[in-house]
């Protein structure tokens, strides 16, 4: 039988999550980021995401940053933390910069990422594209993020990891087709991931709904 813990797991996990957000906000963003709703969401093909103005309470509106719990057990704590900071850069750009269309990683975002010690890369390795619809990153050795993580209190690490691991067969099948939608006429098409599609009737680019 697994050992029990004295503190409620929900409180323990989300307290650490909030402490980690606050720590990196101060260490890498000079405390300029607004509070947001931190969450865990099993969104396929991603380690995390930023959703602007997703939550409401009366007249108050908050952005959301979610991490995929299915990857917490298979990734190192520093890599999980780097995903949180990746999404915090999206939050920074939404509040203080000039974001592009939904899901697109532009040059402003890429420059901010690099300045805080995360190198944008579509392949999550050196040489990958710095901008685009699907862009990951890798940690710059000796950069600001790496130094901040090394000094972060252990109490800020997420104590709980999910026992569910990504299903490789499902992941492979999911990559076969992606849904795209025209933001103007809302017409939908399906195709392989990474396509750049133009709606001829509206003269606008289709959005990748799974990015």
Protein Blocks (a to p, Z undefined) as FASTA:
>chain_A
ZZddfbdfklmmmmmmmmmmmmmmmmmnnomaccddddddddehiabdcdehkbcehjbc
cddddddfklmmmpcfklmmmmmmmmmmmmmmmmmmccddehiacfklmmmmmmnopacd
fklpghiafbdjbdcddddehiaklmmmmmpcfklpcfbdcfbdcdfklmmmmmmpccdd
dfklopacdddehiacddfklopacddfkZZ
